[in-house]
């Protein structure tokens, strides 16, 4: 009976695939949470040998906590606390419920009640960043225009993108509490997007945790004549007296750096 409740939890956890798309990943989390909840409820109502009564109660508590933890990760994904399957999968490994299950099962096994439960091997949660004032995307810088970016009061790192026709021409990484600038911008009209977050994935070119996506409502014009050129300055946190409005945008509408 113990194995009948616990082994399906391990099977469901093994099906959570960090290489899948986010929709399938969410389904995997839901199935594992349901399996953990069913196991906790079933074992809680089962007859138990007195020799493992205390251990069973510990296991029931751990399974219930695992179900709660997995459900919270699903909620956190939807609120953009975790923005990639990799960061969400790392959070699975940090579940207090999951950490408590092996010890309880080891005591069960020592008493003669074995299971095939396996803890999934999850990666560590990361907080990577890129050097301040460095390009993520660097287009042709053959002009004279300049963009100064102030993130000195920001609580998160940011990537600012100058975009044309929905594509990022230049994208600059600006750390929290830092400033950066793009020089040599060619004449033209650019939309300005910025993304904030934690843990910069250099392969995916996005933040994996606490990500947000925004756009300045007004475009920036860079115009050069014989004696003058355009210099723009933007601040990534709201300031009293500021004259630039921003709007949130969906990730799908954010130009890929």
N, C-alpha and C positions, 0 to 999 in steps of 0.2 A: 504493500500500500504506500509506503514511504516513497519508493522509487516511482510508482505510478503518478504521484503528485509532483515530485521534484524533477525527475528527468525531463519532462516536457518543457520545464522552465529553461534548462540548459540548452535544449534543442532550439527553442525560440530565440534565445540570446545568440546562438550560433548563426542564426539566419539574418541577424542585423548586419547589413552589408554597407560599410562606409564608402565602397566604390559605386554604390547605386545612386540614382538621383534622389533628390530630397523627398519627393512624394513616396517612393518605395521605402526610403529610410524611416519615414514617419509611420508607415504601415508596420514595419518590423518592430519599431518601438511599442506600438499599440498591442501587437500580438504577444510580445514578451511581457508587457505589463499585465495583460489579461491572464496569461499563464501563471505569473507570480501571484496575482490576486486569487486565482482559483486554488492554487496550491496552498496558500495561506489559509483560506477559508476551509478547504477540505481537511487539512491536517489539524486545524483548530478544533474540528468537531469529531475527529477520529479517536477511537479507543487507543490508549497508549500504555505500553509496559511501564511499570513504576520506575524501572532503572533508567529510563530515558525521558521521563516526564519533564524535567527541567530543561533538558536540551531541546526537546520538541518545542516548548514554549519559546525558547530563544530563536529556533528556526522559523517558527510561525511569525514572530516579530520581524525577523530579517527579511522574509519573503514579502510581508506587507510593506515594509520600508522600500524594498526594491521596486514594487509596483508603483508606489508613490513617487519615487525618484525618477523612474522612466516616464511617468505621466508628466512630471514637471519639466523634464527635458523637452518633451513634445511642445509644451506651452512656451518654453523659452525659445525654441526654434521659431515659433510663430511670432514672437515678439522681437526677433532678431538678436536675442542674447547669444545665440549660436547661429552662424550664417553659412556654415559649410557642414557637410556630413562628417568630415574629419574631426572638427572641433566638438561636434555633438557626440561622436563616438568616444572621444577621449573623456567626455563627461560621464558616459556610462561607467567607465572604469573607476570613477571617483564616487560612485554610489555607496553610501554607508551600508545600505542593505546588502548589496552584492559583496562587500568586503566581509560581512559578518557570516554569510552562508557557509563558506568552507570550514570554518572552525566548528560549527554546529554539526555539519555532516561528518567531519572527522571523528567526533565523539560518537555519533550514531554508528559509524563503521566499526569503531573499536568495540561497540556493544553487539556487533553482529548484524547491523542493518546497513547494507551497502547500497550506493546509488552510482549512476554514471554521470553525475553532474560535473560539468567542466566550466571553469571561469574563463570567459573570452579574454584574449590578449589584446588589450587596448593600448593605444599610444599615450604618452604623457600630454597633458594640456600645455600648450605653448603660448608664449607672449613675445613673438618675434617682432622686430621693428627694422626699419631701413634708416640709413644715415640721413640726418636732416639736410634739407636743401639739395637733394639729389633727384635726378629724373627717373621716373618710372617709364615714361615715354618721351622721347626727345625727337621732335621734328626738325625741320630745317630752320635754323636761327640766323637768317641772312638779313634781317631787318634791323630797326633801331628801337622798336617799341619795348616797353618794360612793364612788368607786372610785379608789384611788391605785395607779399602775402604775410599777414600778421596772425599768428596762432598763439601769441604769447599768453593769452588768457584761456586758451582751450584746455579742456580736460582729457582730450584724446588726440592721437596722431591723426593727420589728415592727408589726403591726396587731392590736389586741386588740378582740374583738367580744363584746358582751353580746347573747345570743340568747334568743329565746322561740319555741317551736313551730318550730324549725329556721330561723328568719329573724333576721338581724342587726337589732337595735333601735338600738344605738349601736356604732360602730367608730372607734377612736382610733388615730392613727399615733404611734408612739413610736420615736424614732431610737435607734441604738445609743449607749450611754453616756449616755442621757437618761432623764428621768422625765416622766410625764404624769398627768392625772387627769380623771375624768368627774364632774361635779357636777350635782345636780338629778335624779338617777335616781328614777323613780317606783317605788312599792312593787311587789314581785313577786319571783318566782324566775327567775333568769337562768342560763343555761349560759354559760361563759366559754371562748371559743376564741381562739387567737392564731396568726398566721402570721408566719414569719421569711423573710428573703431579701434579695436585691440587685436594684436597678433596679425601682422602683415604676412600673407602667403605670397612669396615671390613667384611661384609657379602659376597660381590662379590669379595673381595680381588683384587681390582683394583682402579686406580685413575679415577674419574668421569669427570674430566675436564682437558683440555690441555695435554692429555696423549700422550706419545710416547713410542716406543718399539725399543730396540737396542740390538745388540749382538757383543761381542768382536770376531774379526775374528779368532783369535787363541785360542785354548783351553789351559787350565792350567793343568799341571801334578803335582800331589802331591806324592812325593816319600820319604819314610823314611827308613834309615838304622840304624845301631846300635848307631851311634853317631850324626847323622844329620837328619834334617827334613826340609821340604820346606816351605818357607814364600814368599808369593806373595803380591805385592802392586799394586793397580789400582787407577787411578784418573778418575772421571766421567766427567770431562771437559777437552777439548783438552789443552795440554801444549806444549810449545816449547821444542823440544828435546825428546818428548814422542815417544815410540816405539811400541805402540799398536794401531791398527786400529779397528774401529767399523763400523757396517753396520746397517741400519734400517731393521726391520723385521715386518711382518704383525702380528697383534694381534693373529690371528689363529695359528701362528707358535711360539708364546711365551709360555713357560712352565707355567702352572697355579701354582701360589705359594701355 
